């Protein structure tokens, strides 16, 4: 789950204009407490003009602070895709986790999904260029 979350965060790195948060339901016994640690995963973004971009990524998520805030350090590398796909991205992102809902603050689009004990998934759209959104799917694991 942590690994895939990193990938989803990596996909966010090649986008830079609109604002929306990622919202993911946490479906595990310890809810938000199990989110911290290392995660890896794979993500796919598709747009008819750009084609399909496949990314491998990893992220490190800090433990929750007293206010339920967390930090994500994400690295993503292109596995395949057109020359329009970003090759490598490094991002630091922030979010919160309360009552079983993980929110990742972004400027990139809208993803939603589920976080389980050892994996996670998300789907949605991300802004890859002004006015151009790509369909995105992310799978992550610990």
C-alpha positions, 0 to 999 in steps of 0.5 A: 500500500505504501509503495503504490501510494508513492507511485500515485504521488509520483504521477502527481508530480508531472502535473502543475495547474488546477487544485483538488485533493486526493481522498482515499478511504482507509479500510484497515483495523488501525485506520490512519495509524498504519499509513506511515512508512515506505510504499512503492507502486505503479501508476498509469496516466492516459490521454488521447493526445499524449498516449499512455505513461507508465510510472514506477514510484516510491514514497515515504510517509511520516507518522501522523502528528498530533493534528493528524497531519502527514508528509509524503516524500515521493519519487517517480520514474517513467517506465514507458510512454511517449516523449511527452511523459515526464522522465523523473519527478521528486515531490514533497506533499502534505495531507491529513488523515482523520476518521479513516479518510486520507486526504493528500493536498495537491494542485493536480486533479482529483483521485479517489480510492481505498487504502487497505492494510498492505495495499491501495488503489486510486482512480481519477483524473490529473491535470497534465497541461493547462486544460488537458486532463489524463485518466489515472490509475494507481496501485500501491503496496508495502 
